[in-house]
Amino acid sequence: MARAGLTPERLTRAGAELADEVGFEQVTVSALARRFDVKVASLYSHLRSSRDLKTRIALLALEELADRAVGALAGRAGKDALAALANVYRDYAREHPGRYAAAQFRLDPKTAAASAGVRHAQLTRAILRGYDLAEPDQTHAVRLLGSVFHGYVTLELGGGFSHSAPDTDETWSRILDALDATLRNWPAPSAS
């Protein structure tokens, strides 16, 4: 019999909180059972596996990030929109490091296609319309932005910049300036 009050949604939220506390990689059904002081078997009426739990946390994180991005981008364009989106990712990673890691979790194609990850791509493409990029350059630019945002945030969270000057906020600002300049002056394809 399912324990009263436990639902897939409640377990997903508790798993997300656990991810922020101990790291996404440490989240398992067993760890979640300990949190609720229940037997592991009792959670299997709500979750199929630790992978199912991690997938649910990833979907939650993608949804939260997309919702924040929509709010931050409202009424913005150009560099202002670029900075708003970048700051959403950075701020979310700082507030919810485990959930941010979950947002990078590899989903199966069907789940990914139905996730808020699609909204992230749409929001990024909406920003890039302000830079007048056509395909395939727009896809290249989406990949560039994702790589820079995720790379910087991951290195910063891991302490990669904590032992040197200048301050990471100054570097972040300069990176956004450089991205804006790159997007405004997107290079033509090189001849092969």
MIDREN-918805 format. One line per field, with one value per residue (C-alpha): residue in three letters; x, y, z. Coordinates in pm, whole numbers. Layout:
# residues N
residuo: c(ALA | ...)
xx: c(X | ...)
yy: c(Y | ...)
zz: c(Z | ...)
# end
This chain:
# residues 192
residuo: c(MET | ALA | ARG | ALA | GLY | LEU | THR | PRO | GLU | ARG | LEU | THR | ARG | ALA | GLY | ALA | GLU | LEU | ALA | ASP | GLU | VAL | GLY | PHE | GLU | GLN | VAL | THR | VAL | SER | ALA | LEU | ALA | ARG | ARG | PHE | ASP | VAL | LYS | VAL | ALA | SER | LEU | TYR | SER | HIS | LEU | ARG | SER | SER | ARG | ASP | LEU | LYS | THR | ARG | ILE | ALA | LEU | LEU | ALA | LEU | GLU | GLU | LEU | ALA | ASP | ARG | ALA | VAL | GLY | ALA | LEU | ALA | GLY | ARG | ALA | GLY | LYS | ASP | ALA | LEU | ALA | ALA | LEU | ALA | ASN | VAL | TYR | ARG | ASP | TYR | ALA | ARG | GLU | HIS | PRO | GLY | ARG | TYR | ALA | ALA | ALA | GLN | PHE | ARG | LEU | ASP | PRO | LYS | THR | ALA | ALA | ALA | SER | ALA | GLY | VAL | ARG | HIS | ALA | GLN | LEU | THR | ARG | ALA | ILE | LEU | ARG | GLY | TYR | ASP | LEU | ALA | GLU | PRO | ASP | GLN | THR | HIS | ALA | VAL | ARG | LEU | LEU | GLY | SER | VAL | PHE | HIS | GLY | TYR | VAL | THR | LEU | GLU | LEU | GLY | GLY | GLY | PHE | SER | HIS | SER | ALA | PRO | ASP | THR | ASP | GLU | THR | TRP | SER | ARG | ILE | LEU | ASP | ALA | LEU | ASP | ALA | THR | LEU | ARG | ASN | TRP | PRO | ALA | PRO | SER | ALA | SER)
xx: c(0 | 128 | 226 | -21 | 98 | 361 | 301 | 530 | 519 | 610 | 890 | 1021 | 1031 | 1200 | 1448 | 1521 | 1583 | 1809 | 1999 | 2063 | 2189 | 2409 | 2450 | 2241 | 2463 | 2393 | 2015 | 1871 | 1545 | 1729 | 1845 | 1493 | 1349 | 1587 | 1466 | 1105 | 1201 | 1028 | 1137 | 1272 | 1007 | 731 | 857 | 837 | 461 | 540 | 876 | 1007 | 1377 | 1648 | 1667 | 1293 | 1346 | 1636 | 1434 | 1151 | 1394 | 1545 | 1200 | 1119 | 1446 | 1394 | 1042 | 1156 | 1438 | 1209 | 952 | 1220 | 1357 | 1016 | 970 | 1320 | 1295 | 960 | 1002 | 1376 | 1575 | 1933 | 2208 | 1959 | 1775 | 2102 | 2218 | 1877 | 1881 | 2243 | 2173 | 1872 | 2096 | 2375 | 2142 | 1948 | 2274 | 2387 | 2054 | 1992 | 2319 | 2170 | 1870 | 2095 | 2299 | 1971 | 1879 | 2182 | 2067 | 2040 | 1677 | 1551 | 1441 | 1065 | 1089 | 1322 | 1085 | 798 | 1007 | 1060 | 1398 | 1217 | 1114 | 1479 | 1575 | 1279 | 1373 | 1734 | 1624 | 1392 | 1690 | 1892 | 1625 | 1740 | 2082 | 1939 | 2102 | 1969 | 2015 | 2252 | 2421 | 2136 | 2191 | 2564 | 2488 | 2246 | 2524 | 2778 | 2556 | 2470 | 2838 | 2950 | 2670 | 2700 | 3079 | 3125 | 2861 | 3000 | 3356 | 3241 | 3034 | 3327 | 3553 | 3755 | 3778 | 3789 | 4165 | 4229 | 4134 | 3938 | 3603 | 3387 | 3105 | 3341 | 3444 | 3080 | 2997 | 3290 | 3183 | 2834 | 2987 | 3200 | 2903 | 2697 | 2981 | 3023 | 2652 | 2638 | 2940 | 2879 | 3153 | 3078 | 3147 | 3505 | 3573 | 3671)
yy: c(0 | 349 | 564 | 849 | 1180 | 1039 | 1120 | 1126 | 1508 | 1528 | 1277 | 1470 | 1796 | 1624 | 1468 | 1812 | 1951 | 1656 | 1720 | 2080 | 1960 | 1664 | 1681 | 1539 | 1233 | 1130 | 1123 | 771 | 611 | 474 | 822 | 953 | 668 | 760 | 1120 | 1009 | 733 | 468 | 144 | 171 | -70 | 168 | 430 | 194 | 240 | 601 | 571 | 304 | 352 | 601 | 691 | 767 | 989 | 1170 | 1215 | 1369 | 1605 | 1701 | 1779 | 1989 | 2182 | 2246 | 2372 | 2602 | 2742 | 2800 | 2977 | 3205 | 3277 | 3373 | 3622 | 3764 | 3807 | 3983 | 4314 | 4273 | 4251 | 4242 | 4245 | 4313 | 3989 | 3799 | 3911 | 3836 | 3478 | 3424 | 3555 | 3326 | 3024 | 3155 | 3262 | 2934 | 2735 | 2932 | 2892 | 2531 | 2360 | 2010 | 2106 | 2288 | 1968 | 1781 | 2012 | 1869 | 1508 | 1317 | 1240 | 987 | 1155 | 1121 | 1266 | 1543 | 1641 | 1676 | 1863 | 2232 | 2189 | 2274 | 2607 | 2681 | 2641 | 2856 | 3131 | 3129 | 3144 | 3433 | 3627 | 3545 | 3688 | 4025 | 3949 | 3859 | 3516 | 3268 | 2892 | 2716 | 3008 | 3033 | 2672 | 2736 | 3041 | 2844 | 2591 | 2866 | 3033 | 2705 | 2606 | 2938 | 2969 | 2610 | 2602 | 2920 | 2832 | 2481 | 2608 | 2883 | 2644 | 2405 | 2677 | 2707 | 3085 | 3133 | 3173 | 3459 | 3814 | 3982 | 3909 | 3652 | 3905 | 4128 | 3836 | 3738 | 4091 | 4089 | 3750 | 3883 | 4184 | 3949 | 3728 | 4030 | 4154 | 3810 | 3777 | 4126 | 4044 | 3678 | 3540 | 3420 | 3052 | 2985 | 2838 | 2474)
zz: c(0 | -85 | 210 | 266 | 127 | -106 | -470 | -772 | -762 | -394 | -442 | -743 | -548 | -254 | -498 | -644 | -295 | -221 | -546 | -438 | -100 | -194 | -572 | -852 | -897 | -536 | -582 | -574 | -472 | -167 | -63 | -108 | 99 | 382 | 362 | 412 | 658 | 450 | 290 | -62 | -186 | -79 | -327 | -622 | -634 | -738 | -916 | -1152 | -1076 | -984 | -1354 | -1351 | -1045 | -1214 | -1531 | -1330 | -1155 | -1491 | -1631 | -1325 | -1357 | -1729 | -1658 | -1377 | -1591 | -1889 | -1672 | -1530 | -1875 | -2013 | -1731 | -1768 | -2146 | -2155 | -2338 | -2399 | -2720 | -2841 | -2581 | -2303 | -2387 | -2424 | -2079 | -1925 | -2053 | -1951 | -1603 | -1563 | -1615 | -1393 | -1112 | -1122 | -1108 | -806 | -626 | -728 | -824 | -815 | -1024 | -1267 | -1307 | -1355 | -1642 | -1826 | -1774 | -2098 | -2174 | -2425 | -2752 | -2688 | -2336 | -2453 | -2734 | -2485 | -2226 | -2157 | -2324 | -2646 | -2491 | -2409 | -2773 | -2881 | -2634 | -2750 | -3114 | -3031 | -2896 | -3205 | -3436 | -3305 | -3450 | -3793 | -3816 | -4070 | -4066 | -4023 | -3844 | -3596 | -3488 | -3456 | -3240 | -3018 | -2959 | -2890 | -2630 | -2460 | -2449 | -2305 | -2050 | -1929 | -1943 | -1744 | -1486 | -1439 | -1394 | -1159 | -943 | -928 | -790 | -1108 | -1087 | -711 | -682 | -918 | -1000 | -1151 | -992 | -1173 | -1217 | -1414 | -1634 | -1685 | -1799 | -2042 | -2178 | -2247 | -2424 | -2635 | -2721 | -2823 | -3045 | -3199 | -3270 | -3427 | -3645 | -3715 | -3937 | -4287 | -4349 | -4444 | -4786 | -4764)
# end
